[in-house]
C-alpha cells in the first residue's frame, strides 16, 4: 500500500489558502482604492479641493458601523504582503546574496522613512486632537495636514494608518530577508 505524503498535502493546502487570501485582499485593496479615487474625483469636480485619503476615512465598508475603509485598506495591505512572502518564500531563499544585500539596504531605508512619517503623523494628529478637545469640538476624521503640498492636504487618519502599514511591511520584509540568510547558511553547512 502506498503511503500518503502528508507534508506535501499540508504544503499544498496552506499554499492555496495563502493564494485565496492574497486574491481576496488584493481585490479589497483595489475596491477601496477605486472607491476612494472615484469619489475624490467627484468631490474635486464639485469643490475644486482635493484632500488625500479623506473619502476612505469618512466611509465605512458596505454598511454603517462596519469599520472605516482606511482601516481595511491598511489591514489588507499588510495581509496581502504577508501572503506574498509566504507564497514566494522559496524564491527569497534562492536569491543571490548580493540581491539580498541590496534589498536589505532598501528595507532599512524604508523602515527609517516610514517610522519617521508614522511618528510625525501620529504626533501631529495627537496634537490636533488635543486642540479640538480643548475647544470642545471633536472631529477626528477631518483633521488634515497641509504637508507636503499646501494645496493638497492629507487626512491624518489616512496618513497615520497607511504609514503604520508601510512600517509593518518594511520591517517584515527585512525580517524575511534575514531569515533567508540563516536558512541558506544552514543548508550550506549540511
N, C-alpha and C positions, 0 to 999 in steps of 0.2 A: 504494500500500500504506500502511495506517495505521501510524503509529509508536506503539509502546507507551510509556506514561508510567511509567518505572521508578521515579521518585521517589514516585509515588502507591503503587505496589506495595510499595516499601520502607516507606513510612509505614503502609500497611495491615497489613503483616506484623508490624512492630515493635509497632504498636498492639495487635494480637491477642495477641502474646507477653506484653506487659505486662498485658493483661486476664487471661490464663490464670494468670500468676504471681501476680497480685493475688488471684484467687479461691482458688488453692491456699494462699497464705499466710493469707488470711482464714479458710479452713476449718481450717487447722492451729492458728491462734490460738484459734479457737472450741473446737476439740477439747481443746487443752491447758488452756484456762481452765475449760471444763466439767469436765474430769477433776479439776483441782485443787479446784474448788469442791465437787464431789460428795464426794470423799474427805476434804476438810477438814470438811465437814458430818458425815460418818460418824465421823471422828476426834473431833469436838466432842461428838457424841452419846455416845461411849464414854468420853471423858476429861473433858469439860467445859472443855477448854482449846482455844483457837484460836490457831494460830501462822501468821501470814500468810506464804504462799509456801513453807512447809516441804514440803508434799506434792510440789510440782513440782520441788523441789530434790532430793529423795530418789529420785525415779523417773526411769527412762530412757525414751526414746521407743521404743515397741514391744518391743525386746529389750534385755537387759542389755548394757552396754558401748557402746550406740549414741549416747550423749550424754544429758545431763540435759534434762528438759523445759523448765526455765527458760532454758537456753541457746537452745533452739529458739524459745521464745516471744520472746526479745529479738531474735533474728535475723529471725524472720518479721515482727515489728513494724516493724523498720527496712526490710525488703524490701517490705512492703506499702505503707509510706509512700512509698518511692521510686517504686513503680509508680503510685501515685495521682498523684504530681506529674508523672510522665511522661505519664499519660493526660490529665490536666487542664491541661497547660502552656498551651494557648491561652486557657483561661479566666482564668488568672492574668494573662496579658498584657493582656487586655481589661478587667480590673478597674479601677475608678476609683482615682485616685491617693490620695484620702482613705482609702479602704478599705485600700489597700496600706500607708499610713502607720500606720493603727490595727493592722493585722496585724503589721507590723514591730515596733511597740512591744510587742505581746503576745509576739512571738517573743523579744525581748530579755529580757523578764521571765522567760519560760520557760527561756531559756538560763542566766540567773543562778541561778534556783532549782534547776534540775536539776544544774548544775555544783556548786553548794554541797552538795546532797544526795549526789551521787556522791562527791565528795571526803570528805565526812563519813563516809558508809557505808564507803568503802574504807579510810579511816584507822582507824575502829573495828574493822573486820574484820581488818586487818593487826595491830592491837594484840592482839586476842583470839587470833589465830593464834600470835603470839609468846609469849603467856602459855601457850597449850597446848603449844607446843614446849618451853618451859622446864619444864613439868610432865610432859613426855614422854607426853602424850596428844593425839593429833592427830585431830580430828573436824571437818573443815571445814564439812560440810553442816549441822551442828546448832548453829552459832553464831548466837545471836539477840541482838536489841537491844530493850529494853523502851521504845522510843520510837516514836511519840509518846504511846501509851497503855500504861501498865504492864500492863494486863490482857490486851492483845492484842499480844504481841511480834512483831516482824518478823524473818524469816530474813535474815541479812546477805548471803548469796549472792544471794537473790532481789532484795532491795532494791538491791544494788550493780549487778547486771546490768540491771535494769529502769530505774534512773536513768541508767545509761550509754546505754541505748537512747533514753530521753527526751531526753538531751543531744544525741545524734546527730540525732534527728528535728527538734528545735527549731533546731539550727544549720543543718541542710539547709533548713528552712522559711525561715529568714532569708536564706539564700543564694538560694533560688529567687525570693523576692520582690524582692530587689535586682537579680538578673539580669534580671527582667522590667522594671525601671526602665530598664536600659540598652537593651533591645530596643525598648521604647516610644520612647525618646529617638532611637534610630537611625531608626525608622520615621517619626517626625515631621520629621527633618532631610531625608529623601529626598522 
